[in-house]
Amino acid sequence: MTVLANLEEIRSTIKRACDKVNRNEEDITVIGVTKYVTIKRTEEAIEAGINHLGENRLEGLLEKFTSIEDRANWHFIGSLQSRKVRDLIDKVDYIHSLDRKSLAKEINKRANRTIPCFVQVNVSGEESKHGLNLEDVPDFIDQLKNFSNIKVVGLMTMAPHVENEQLLRNTFKELRLMRDKINKQGLEHAPCSYLSMGMSNDYAIAIEEGATHVRIGSKLVGSND
Ligand SMILES: *Cc1c(COP(=O)(O)O)cnc(C)c1O
């Protein structure tokens, strides 16, 4: 399938999900996750109209960046080692995996501008997953107020790999409620208005539950060439 055909299908699914809950499809940002595919396929995504790209490894992002540069907004979506921040920081527009103070400190130190960050939350509490426990999010965000180069624009989660729709919904909903709670505090360093949640298999449900950013890889570009 061409990326364009996949994107058309995704857009109509997004429209249906939005219609169902009275949301505006323009409020949804599709991040094309290109970690599985080549530069050529990534170029095809850009031509199809994707202007947000996501990579989960520094090496992958740098490789694609060489070719795409500022034709896309770059989202770093993988777990991030502090020692890699220095090489990443000038390329990236958003970091989705802020989950510890030491990482915040490093981002703050290396950045020479404000970096919009999503705080990653492990809503389901699975041991294999990165991210803060839900109950630790408010304190963590409070601790970020002195890092002037960090702006918490939202929360991010990865849902468990399950078919159980109710479980997925609850996961997304819990993240939304936490987003609302932080957002209501009106913190200058943490407007926290976005929700990065939903991947190829669950983005429609995520949108029904409030996602503003969906991260779609295999359904958009395929999982290999
Ligand atoms: C790989 C990845 C995605 C995209 O996964 P698909 O199921 O292929 O859509 C989204 N978010 C993160 C953090 C990823 O690592």
The ligand as a Tripos MOL2 file, in Angstrom:
@<TRIPOS>MOLECULE
LIG
   15    15     1     0     0
SMALL
NO_CHARGES

@<TRIPOS>ATOM
      1 C1          6.8160    2.0960   17.5690 C.3       1 LIG1
      2 C2          6.0840    3.0740   18.3770 C.ar      1 LIG1
      3 C3          4.8330    3.5700   17.9540 C.ar      1 LIG1
      4 C4          4.1420    3.1350   16.6810 C.3       1 LIG1
      5 O1          3.7450    1.7880   16.7500 O.3       1 LIG1
      6 P1          2.7290    1.1490   15.7020 P.3       1 LIG1
      7 O2          2.0030    0.1230   16.4770 O.co2     1 LIG1
      8 O3          3.5500    0.5700   14.6120 O.co2     1 LIG1
      9 O4          1.8290    2.2120   15.2280 O.co2     1 LIG1
     10 C5          4.2280    4.5250   18.7550 C.ar      1 LIG1
     11 N1          4.7940    4.9560   19.9060 N.ar      1 LIG1
     12 C6          5.9720    4.4900   20.3520 C.ar      1 LIG1
     13 C7          6.5390    5.0310   21.6200 C.3       1 LIG1
     14 C8          6.6590    3.5330   19.5940 C.ar      1 LIG1
     15 O5          7.8460    3.0780   20.0480 O.3       1 LIG1
@<TRIPOS>BOND
     1     1     2 1
     2     2     3 ar
     3     2    14 ar
     4     3     4 1
     5     3    10 ar
     6     4     5 1
     7     5     6 1
     8     6     7 2
     9     6     8 1
    10     6     9 1
    11    10    11 ar
    12    11    12 ar
    13    12    13 1
    14    12    14 ar
    15    14    15 1
@<TRIPOS>SUBSTRUCTURE
     1 LIG1         1 GROUP 0 **** ****
